[in-house]
Each structure stands twice: as structure tokens, then as C-alpha cells.
Amino acid sequence: MTTFDKREEAFEAKFMLDEEQRFKAEARRNKLLGLWAAEQLGLSGEAARDYAKTVVAAEFSEGRDAAVLQKVFTDLSLKGIAITEAQIRAKMDGLMAEAIAQVKAGL
């Protein structure tokens, strides 16, 4: 195996690791967002955890982040909670930083 082959293999391994960590961070962010939204909805305990799972699952539908944002926005709006999509997006951005730190720390 040449040096070039080893280097290419290392880049591919790093790319795979980065993608895995990104996936885990997005899932963690969505869980944290779901728990936050559940609190806004007055849910706690098992009900809050179940709601957070539905938020995580929303990412797997079409639209990914947009689907997650729309689900939370719709659920909060239906309960009469005044919030904008921009406010939810800002919360998602903040939680993403927290999720990345948690994934890198192995939590």
C-alpha cells in the first residue's frame, strides 16, 4: 500500500467518523429540543420522553431539520403557545452546540 493509499484511507475513515458524529449530534439535538418543547407543553416524566422520541422521529420524514422545526412549531401553536419559527430555530442552534459537546464527550 502506497503512502497515497494510506492517506486516502485515513481521509475516508475521518469522513465516516465525522458523519457518524454529525448524525448522533443531530439526533441528540432533536431529543433535547423535544424535551424542551415537552416542558413548554406541560409534559413531564415518561410523557416528555415519549414526546421527545416523536421529535427525533420527525427528522426521518421529508425535510429533516425543517420537519423537526415544523412539528415543534405546530405542536406548540396548537396548545396556544406563542412562539415563532425563528425562535425555535434559535433554540435548535443553541441545542446543536450542546449536543455536539455531549457527543464529543461520549455522553
N, C-alpha and C positions, 0 to 999 in steps of 0.2 A: 504494500500500500504506500503510495507516494505521500509526500507532505501535503500536496494539494487535496488528495482524497481525505486525509485525516482532518484537514481544516474544514472541508465541505461537510464531513460527518459531524464535526463539532458544531458548526452553524445550524445544521438540521436538528441536532439534539437540543440546542438552546432555543430554537424556534418552537419546538414541541413543548418544552418546559414553559416558555413564556405563554403559549396559547392555553396550556392547561391551567396555569395560574390566573390568566385573564378570565377563563370560564368559571373557575372557583370563586374569584373575586366578584364577578357579576352575580352569581347565584347567592353569595353571601350578602351582597348589597341589597338584592331583592328581598332576602329574608329579613334583613334589618329594616328595610322600608315597610315590609308587611307588618312587622311588629310595631313600628311607629304608627302606621295607619290604624292598626287594630286598637292601639291605645286611644287614638283620636275617635274611633268608633265606639269606645267604651267597652271593648272586649279585653278579657284577661285570661290568664291560665291557658288551658287547653284550647279554648275558642280562639285566643290570639294566635297560638301556634298553628292551628288549622287554617286560619285566615292567611297567615304568612306563607303557608305552603301554596295557597291558591295564587298568591302574588308571584311566587317563584315559578309556578307552572305557566303563568301568563306569558312569560318570556318565550316559551316554546311555540306559541302561536305566531302567526304572521306579524311582523313589525317589531319583534324583540323589545327593545327599550321603549318604543312608542306604545306597545301593547301593555307593558307594565305600568307606564305612566297613565294611560287611558283607564286601566282597571282601577287604579287607586283614585284617580280623579273622579270617575263615575261613582264609585262606592261612597266616597266622602260627600260628593254632591247630593246623592240620593238621601243621605242622612241629614242634609241641611247644613253641612259644614262648609262655610265659605272659604274656599281656597282656590288659587289659580294653578293652571298647569305649570307656569313659571316657578311658582313656589315649590311645587312637587319636584320639578326638575332640579332646583337648587338643593333640595333635600337629598335627592338621588346622588347628585355630585358630591355632596359632603359625605354621604354614607359610602360612596365608592372609595374615597380616600381611606376611610376607616376599614373597609373590607379588604383593601389591598394590604394594609398594615397587618391585619389579622391573618391573612393567608400567608404572607411572608414570615410571620412569627410562628406559623404552624398551628394556629388555633382553630 
